[in-house]
Every structure is written in C-alpha cells, then in structure tokens.
Amino acid sequence: MTKSTMGTKLPRKLEQKMQIVGEQIILARLRRNLSVAQIVERATSSPLTASRIEKGVPTVAIGIYLRVLYALQLGDDILLLAKEDAMGKALQDLGLKKRERASKKE
C-alpha cells in the first residue's frame, strides 16, 4: 500500500517559483565560484539533494534549503519570506475600528 502525501504536487505557479529559487541558488553558487561538492560538504547534504534543490524540487525539507543558504552565506535571506505581507496588513487595517470622538456635553 502506498502512502498518500499531500503537498508533493504544487500548483503550477508555485512550481515555477521553486524553479526560480533553484536557479537563484545555482547563480549564487557560481558567483562564489563554488562547486556542488563544496556546497554539499558545507551544508552536510548529499549531491542528490543539492541537485534537487538546484532544480527547485518542492519535497526537499526547508531545513536543508537553510543549510545550503547558510553555506552560500545567504542565511539571512530566509528572513525576507513573508516580510512585507501587504495583504495581511490591509486585512488587519480593514478590521480595525475607527475611533469616534465622544460628543461634546453642553
């Protein structure tokens, strides 16, 4: 019996974004003149996993992505995820009640 896992298949737009992330990681590695073997050693990962990250495979654990970013000296980039949250702020603003002034007593 096979185990059914939700989340292994992403919507097309998210798959495309994961591929972009993989491409950005490749570019960061190449800019630093590092080999896959060096990243694998620094991130304590396997060559297969590094390859999957560079392809943007969504089933790689986020912790491994973090180790690769750290190996590339990009560890703080993870803090940029969901940083702005424009929609959340707009929804929050809609939910805030406007303060009304008390009527002046005569």
C-alpha positions as CSV (number, residue, x, y, z in Angstrom):
1,M,0.0,0.0,0.0
2,T,1.5,3.4,-1.0
3,K,1.4,6.3,1.4
4,S,-0.5,9.2,0.1
5,T,1.2,12.5,0.7
6,M,-0.5,15.8,0.2
7,G,1.9,18.6,-0.7
8,T,4.2,16.7,-3.1
9,K,2.4,18.3,-6.0
10,L,2.4,22.1,-6.1
11,P,0.2,24.4,-8.2
12,R,2.0,25.3,-11.4
13,K,2.8,28.9,-10.3
14,L,4.4,27.6,-7.1
15,E,6.4,25.0,-9.1
16,Q,7.7,27.8,-11.3
17,K,8.7,29.9,-8.3
18,M,10.5,26.9,-6.8
19,Q,12.4,26.5,-10.1
20,I,13.4,30.2,-9.9
21,V,14.6,29.7,-6.3
22,G,16.7,26.8,-7.6
23,E,18.1,28.9,-10.4
24,Q,19.0,31.7,-7.9
25,I,20.8,29.2,-5.7
26,I,22.8,28.0,-8.7
27,L,23.7,31.6,-9.6
28,A,24.8,32.3,-6.0
29,R,27.0,29.2,-6.0
30,L,28.5,30.1,-9.4
31,R,29.1,33.7,-8.4
32,R,31.1,32.4,-5.4
33,N,33.0,30.0,-7.6
34,L,31.9,27.1,-5.5
35,S,31.4,23.5,-6.8
36,V,28.4,21.4,-5.9
37,A,30.8,19.2,-3.9
38,Q,31.8,22.2,-1.8
39,I,28.2,23.2,-1.1
40,V,27.4,19.5,-0.2
41,E,30.3,19.4,2.3
42,R,29.4,22.8,3.9
43,A,25.7,22.0,4.1
44,T,26.2,18.4,5.2
45,S,24.0,17.2,2.4
46,S,24.2,14.8,-0.4
47,P,24.9,15.5,-4.1
48,L,21.5,14.2,-5.0
49,T,19.8,16.6,-2.5
50,A,21.9,19.5,-3.8
51,S,20.8,18.7,-7.3
52,R,17.2,18.6,-6.3
53,I,17.5,22.0,-4.6
54,E,19.0,23.5,-7.7
55,K,16.2,22.1,-9.7
56,G,13.6,23.5,-7.3
57,V,12.1,20.2,-6.2
58,P,9.5,21.0,-3.6
59,T,9.9,17.9,-1.5
60,V,13.3,18.9,-0.1
61,A,13.0,19.9,3.5
62,I,13.2,23.6,4.3
63,G,15.9,22.9,6.8
64,I,18.2,21.6,4.0
65,Y,17.4,24.8,2.0
66,L,18.5,26.8,5.0
67,R,21.8,24.8,5.3
68,V,22.5,25.5,1.6
69,L,21.7,29.2,2.0
70,Y,24.0,29.2,5.1
71,A,26.8,27.5,3.1
72,L,26.4,30.3,0.5
73,Q,26.5,32.9,3.2
74,L,22.9,33.8,2.5
75,G,21.4,32.5,5.7
76,D,19.6,35.8,6.5
77,D,17.7,35.7,3.2
78,I,15.2,33.4,4.8
79,L,14.1,36.3,6.9
80,L,12.7,38.0,3.8
81,L,10.0,35.4,3.4
82,A,6.6,36.9,4.1
83,K,8.3,40.0,5.5
84,E,6.0,42.7,3.8
85,D,2.7,40.8,4.0
86,A,0.8,43.6,2.2
87,M,-2.5,41.6,2.1
88,G,-2.3,40.7,5.8
89,K,-1.7,44.4,6.7
90,A,-4.6,45.5,4.5
91,L,-6.9,42.9,6.1
92,Q,-5.8,44.0,9.5
93,D,-6.5,47.6,8.7
94,L,-10.0,46.8,7.5
95,G,-10.7,45.1,10.8
96,L,-9.6,48.0,12.9
97,K,-12.5,50.0,14.2
98,K,-12.3,53.7,13.8
99,R,-12.3,55.6,17.0
100,E,-15.1,58.0,17.3
101,R,-15.0,61.1,19.4
102,A,-17.2,61.4,22.3
103,S,-20.0,64.0,21.8
104,K,-19.4,67.3,23.5
105,K,-21.5,67.9,26.5
106,E,-23.4,71.1,26.6
